[in-house]
Amino acid sequence: MITMFTRRTTLAAGLGLSFSAQAQEAWPQRAISIVVPFPPGGAVDNAARPVAEGLRRRLGHTVVVENRAGAGGLLGTRYVAQARPDGYTLLVGSPGPMIIAPAAGTPDVPDALVAFAPIALIAESPQMLVVTPSLPVGTLAEFVAFARARPGVVNMGSAGIGTTPHLAQELLGKLAGIRVEHVPYRGTGAAIPDLVAGKIEALFGDISAVLPLVEAGRLRALAITARERSPLAPLVPTTPEAGFPALLSRNWQALLAPAGTPHSVISRIATALMEALEDPTVRIVLARQGAVAARSDPAHLAAFLREERATWEPVIREIGLVMQ
């Protein structure tokens, strides 16, 4: 009897493992939705679409991009956090809803490190510090010296209060001990004409937005806020090269799933994503936005999110940024 029971138990356990393996191998069985919590046409949406196509080719099922815009990206972010953790609903995360909003006290914001299972970073786009050509500085060190000698005089634009360029400006002020006058705009595009005209003196902007004007000689680039030089502007030094290793600011997009999604599914998506990001077509699309395709995995993304939180939470608290 004992022998029979043991055999039956072993057989049942073996069948259970077999069924479990078959269930895992069967994923996906239907369309996968990638939620972009912003309207079509922006940086996050533009990163999601070539990725969706790359995943479709590698997973063998339809992958659709679903725009759920609202509340600065929080509406779609909350939606995915509450979705069934089965691998069929994914999120393209970005700094605003994942890092800045929680640190700024926005209510009902999912904790990026708890509510989601990280899959992989998609792309990074560092900021470029640019100045109007009439400003008598050619390096970041010269800009810092110029601003330090004129506290509160240098007008520095940004894409808006609480945006990544604004926080980069605040971080520079904290690290360099300078005080500039913050002039917020409704997007970098709105600030650039005033910078070219000399109405403001400097700003941090996405490379894709400011590089054409740098190449035309209408703006001067001082530094890239990244550890490595940008292939789009290889002659522009990085902020660590310029003496500010902690001045790292980037827009980024990452793929995440609801917490509790099976590890086997996460691993399969991550592998497919990394293969998709090696596709030259995908890399070209990202490069047009000034973004560099990332080499990442779930562990790297988890560490990256912790680093972003550690960088920006103290800055946000220090300036008293509140976003309701």
C-alpha positions as CSV (number, residue, x, y, z in Angstrom):
1,M,0.0,0.0,0.0
2,I,2.8,2.4,0.9
3,T,4.6,1.6,-2.3
4,M,1.4,2.1,-4.4
5,F,0.7,5.4,-2.7
6,T,4.2,6.6,-3.3
7,R,4.1,5.7,-7.0
8,R,0.7,7.4,-7.4
9,T,1.9,10.5,-5.6
10,T,5.1,10.5,-7.8
11,L,3.0,10.0,-10.9
12,A,0.6,12.8,-9.9
13,A,3.5,15.1,-9.1
14,G,5.1,14.3,-12.4
15,L,1.8,15.0,-14.3
16,G,1.4,18.2,-12.4
17,L,4.8,19.4,-13.4
18,S,4.1,18.3,-16.9
19,F,0.9,20.3,-17.0
20,S,2.6,23.3,-15.5
21,A,5.4,23.2,-18.0
22,Q,2.8,22.9,-20.8
23,A,0.9,25.9,-19.5
24,Q,4.0,28.0,-19.4
25,E,5.1,26.9,-22.9
26,A,1.6,27.8,-24.2
27,W,2.0,31.5,-23.3
28,P,1.0,33.6,-25.2
29,Q,-2.3,32.3,-26.5
30,R,-3.8,35.7,-27.4
31,A,-3.1,39.3,-28.1
32,I,-0.8,41.2,-25.7
33,S,-1.5,44.9,-24.8
34,I,1.2,47.4,-24.2
35,V,-0.3,50.4,-22.4
36,V,1.2,53.8,-23.1
37,P,-0.1,56.2,-20.4
38,F,0.3,59.2,-22.8
39,P,-1.3,60.3,-26.0
40,P,0.0,59.1,-29.4
41,G,3.0,60.8,-30.9
42,G,5.1,61.5,-27.8
43,A,8.4,60.0,-26.9
44,V,6.9,57.2,-24.9
45,D,4.4,56.2,-27.6
46,N,7.2,56.4,-30.3
47,A,9.3,54.0,-28.3
48,A,6.5,51.6,-27.7
49,R,5.4,51.1,-31.3
50,P,8.6,49.6,-32.8
51,V,9.0,47.5,-29.7
52,A,5.4,46.2,-30.1
53,E,6.2,45.2,-33.6
54,G,9.4,43.5,-32.6
55,L,7.7,41.6,-29.8
56,R,5.0,40.5,-32.3
57,R,7.5,38.9,-34.6
58,R,9.2,37.1,-31.8
59,L,6.3,36.0,-29.7
60,G,4.1,35.0,-32.6
61,H,0.9,36.9,-31.4
62,T,-0.5,40.3,-31.9
63,V,0.9,43.0,-29.7
64,V,-1.1,46.2,-29.6
65,V,-0.3,49.6,-28.3
66,E,-3.1,51.0,-26.1
67,N,-3.0,54.7,-25.3
68,R,-4.6,55.4,-21.9
69,A,-3.6,59.0,-21.3
70,G,-4.6,61.2,-18.4
71,A,-3.3,62.6,-15.1
72,G,0.2,63.0,-16.3
73,G,0.5,59.3,-17.1
74,L,-1.0,58.1,-13.9
75,L,-4.3,56.9,-15.3
76,G,-2.6,54.2,-17.5
77,T,0.0,53.4,-14.9
78,R,-2.7,52.7,-12.3
79,Y,-4.6,50.6,-14.9
80,V,-1.7,48.2,-15.4
81,A,-0.9,48.0,-11.7
82,Q,-4.4,46.7,-11.2
83,A,-4.4,44.4,-14.2
84,R,-4.3,40.6,-14.0
85,P,-0.7,39.5,-13.7
86,D,-0.8,37.1,-16.7
87,G,1.6,38.7,-19.1
88,Y,-1.1,40.1,-21.4
89,T,-1.1,43.6,-20.1
90,L,2.2,45.5,-20.0
91,L,3.2,49.1,-19.3
92,V,5.7,51.4,-20.8
93,G,7.0,53.3,-17.8
94,S,8.8,56.7,-17.8
95,P,10.2,59.1,-15.1
96,G,7.1,61.2,-14.6
97,P,4.6,58.7,-13.3
98,M,7.1,56.2,-12.0
99,I,9.6,58.4,-10.1
100,I,8.7,62.1,-10.0
101,A,4.9,61.9,-9.2
102,P,5.4,59.5,-6.2
103,A,8.2,61.7,-4.8
104,A,6.2,64.8,-5.2
105,G,3.3,63.5,-3.1
106,T,0.8,62.8,-5.8
107,P,-2.0,60.7,-4.2
108,D,-2.8,57.2,-5.3
109,V,0.4,56.6,-7.2
110,P,1.5,52.9,-7.5
111,D,4.9,52.2,-6.0
112,A,7.1,51.4,-9.0
113,L,9.2,49.0,-6.9
114,V,6.3,47.1,-5.5
115,A,3.3,47.3,-7.9
116,F,5.2,46.2,-11.0
117,A,7.5,43.3,-12.1
118,P,10.4,44.9,-14.1
119,I,11.1,43.4,-17.5
120,A,13.7,45.6,-19.1
121,L,14.7,49.1,-20.0
122,I,13.8,50.0,-23.5
123,A,15.8,53.2,-24.2
124,E,17.5,56.2,-22.6
125,S,17.7,59.7,-23.8
126,P,20.1,62.0,-21.8
127,Q,19.7,65.7,-21.6
128,M,21.9,68.2,-23.3
129,L,22.9,71.4,-21.5
130,V,22.7,74.2,-24.1
131,V,23.2,77.9,-23.9
132,T,22.5,80.9,-26.1
133,P,25.7,81.7,-28.2
134,S,25.9,85.2,-26.7
135,L,26.6,83.8,-23.3
136,P,30.4,84.0,-22.8
137,V,30.9,80.3,-21.8
138,G,32.1,77.3,-23.7
139,T,32.2,74.6,-21.0
140,L,30.1,73.4,-18.0
141,A,32.8,74.7,-15.6
142,E,32.7,78.1,-17.2
143,F,28.9,78.2,-17.0
144,V,29.0,77.3,-13.3
145,A,31.6,80.0,-12.7
146,F,29.5,82.5,-14.6
147,A,26.3,81.7,-12.7
148,R,28.1,81.5,-9.3
149,A,29.3,85.1,-9.8
150,R,25.8,86.2,-10.7
151,P,23.4,84.5,-8.3
152,G,19.8,84.5,-9.5
153,V,20.7,86.4,-12.7
154,V,21.0,83.6,-15.2
155,N,17.6,82.7,-16.7
156,M,17.3,79.0,-17.2
157,G,14.3,77.6,-19.1
158,S,12.8,74.2,-18.7
159,A,10.0,72.0,-20.2
160,G,7.9,72.8,-17.2
161,I,7.7,72.4,-13.4
162,G,8.5,68.9,-12.3
163,T,9.8,67.7,-15.6
164,T,13.1,66.0,-16.0
165,P,14.8,69.1,-17.5
166,H,13.6,71.1,-14.5
167,L,15.0,68.6,-12.0
168,A,18.3,68.4,-13.9
169,Q,18.5,72.2,-13.4
170,E,17.8,71.9,-9.7
171,L,20.3,69.0,-9.4
172,L,23.0,71.1,-11.1
173,G,22.3,74.0,-8.7
174,K,22.6,71.7,-5.7
175,L,25.8,70.1,-6.9
176,A,27.5,73.2,-8.1
177,G,26.2,75.6,-5.4
178,I,24.7,78.0,-7.9
179,R,21.3,79.7,-8.0
180,V,19.6,80.5,-11.4
181,E,16.2,81.9,-12.2
182,H,13.9,79.1,-13.3
183,V,11.7,79.9,-16.3
184,P,9.2,77.1,-16.9
185,Y,7.6,76.6,-20.4
186,R,5.0,74.3,-21.7
187,G,7.5,71.9,-23.2
188,T,11.1,72.3,-24.5
189,G,9.8,73.3,-28.0
190,A,8.2,76.4,-26.5
191,A,11.4,77.4,-24.7
192,I,13.8,77.0,-27.6
193,P,12.8,80.2,-29.5
194,D,13.4,82.3,-26.5
195,L,16.8,80.6,-25.9
196,V,17.8,81.2,-29.5
197,A,16.7,84.8,-29.2
198,G,18.7,85.3,-25.9
199,K,15.6,85.9,-23.8
200,I,16.8,83.0,-21.6
201,E,20.4,81.9,-21.3
202,A,20.3,78.1,-20.9
203,L,18.3,75.0,-20.6
204,F,18.5,71.2,-20.4
205,G,16.8,69.7,-23.4
206,D,16.3,66.4,-25.1
207,I,19.1,65.8,-27.7
208,S,16.6,65.4,-30.5
209,A,15.1,68.8,-29.8
210,V,18.3,70.9,-29.4
211,L,20.9,69.1,-31.5
212,P,19.8,70.5,-34.9
213,L,20.2,74.0,-33.5
214,V,23.6,73.2,-32.1
215,E,24.7,71.9,-35.4
216,A,23.4,75.0,-37.1
217,G,25.4,77.2,-34.7
218,R,22.3,78.7,-33.2
219,L,22.9,77.1,-29.7
220,R,26.0,76.0,-27.9
221,A,26.2,72.6,-26.3
222,L,28.1,72.3,-23.0
223,A,27.5,68.8,-21.8
224,I,25.5,65.6,-22.0
225,T,24.0,64.3,-18.7
226,A,25.1,60.7,-19.2
227,R,28.1,58.5,-18.3
228,E,28.9,57.9,-22.0
229,R,29.0,60.3,-24.9
230,S,26.1,60.3,-27.2
231,P,26.7,58.8,-30.7
232,L,24.6,61.7,-32.0
233,A,27.0,64.3,-30.5
234,P,30.3,62.5,-29.9
235,L,32.3,65.8,-29.4
236,V,30.1,67.0,-26.5
237,P,31.6,65.9,-23.2
238,T,29.6,64.1,-20.5
239,T,28.8,65.7,-17.2
240,P,31.2,63.3,-15.4
241,E,33.9,64.3,-17.8
242,A,33.1,67.9,-17.0
243,G,33.6,67.3,-13.3
244,F,30.0,66.5,-12.2
245,P,29.7,62.7,-12.0
246,A,26.4,62.8,-10.1
247,L,24.7,65.1,-12.7
248,L,22.9,62.3,-14.6
249,S,19.5,63.1,-16.0
250,R,17.7,61.1,-18.6
251,N,14.3,60.5,-20.1
252,W,13.8,56.8,-20.4
253,Q,11.2,54.2,-21.3
254,A,10.9,50.8,-19.6
255,L,8.7,47.7,-20.0
256,L,6.9,46.5,-16.9
257,A,4.2,44.0,-16.0
258,P,1.9,43.9,-13.0
259,A,3.5,42.5,-9.9
260,G,2.9,38.7,-9.6
261,T,3.4,38.0,-13.3
262,P,5.1,34.5,-13.5
263,H,8.9,34.7,-13.8
264,S,8.8,32.4,-16.8
265,V,6.6,34.9,-18.7
266,I,8.7,37.9,-17.6
267,S,11.9,36.1,-18.8
268,R,10.4,35.3,-22.2
269,I,9.2,38.9,-22.7
270,A,12.6,40.2,-21.6
271,T,14.4,37.9,-24.0
272,A,12.1,38.9,-26.9
273,L,12.5,42.6,-26.1
274,M,16.3,42.4,-26.1
275,E,16.2,40.6,-29.4
276,A,13.9,43.3,-30.8
277,L,16.2,46.1,-29.6
278,E,19.0,44.6,-31.5
279,D,17.1,45.1,-34.7
280,P,18.7,47.9,-36.7
281,T,15.3,49.2,-37.8
282,V,14.2,49.6,-34.1
283,R,17.5,51.2,-33.2
284,I,17.2,53.7,-36.0
285,V,13.6,54.7,-34.9
286,L,14.9,55.3,-31.4
287,A,17.9,57.2,-32.6
288,R,15.7,59.6,-34.4
289,Q,14.4,60.6,-31.0
290,G,17.9,61.0,-29.6
291,A,17.4,57.7,-27.6
292,V,19.8,54.8,-27.4
293,A,18.4,51.3,-27.2
294,A,19.3,49.8,-23.8
295,R,20.9,46.5,-22.9
296,S,18.9,45.4,-19.9
297,D,17.1,42.6,-18.1
298,P,14.7,42.5,-15.1
299,A,17.5,42.7,-12.5
300,H,19.1,45.7,-14.3
301,L,15.8,47.5,-14.5
302,A,15.0,47.0,-10.8
303,A,18.4,48.4,-9.9
304,F,17.9,51.3,-12.4
305,L,14.6,52.3,-10.8
306,R,16.1,52.2,-7.3
307,E,18.9,54.5,-8.6
308,E,16.5,56.9,-10.2
309,R,14.5,57.1,-7.0
310,A,17.7,57.7,-4.9
311,T,18.7,60.5,-7.3
312,W,15.5,62.4,-7.5
313,E,13.7,62.0,-4.2
314,P,16.1,64.3,-2.3
315,V,16.0,66.9,-5.0
316,I,12.2,66.9,-5.1
317,R,12.0,67.2,-1.3
318,E,14.6,70.0,-1.2
319,I,12.7,72.2,-3.7
320,G,9.4,71.4,-2.1
321,L,7.8,70.2,-5.4
322,V,4.2,69.1,-4.9
323,M,2.1,67.7,-7.7
324,Q,-1.5,67.0,-7.0
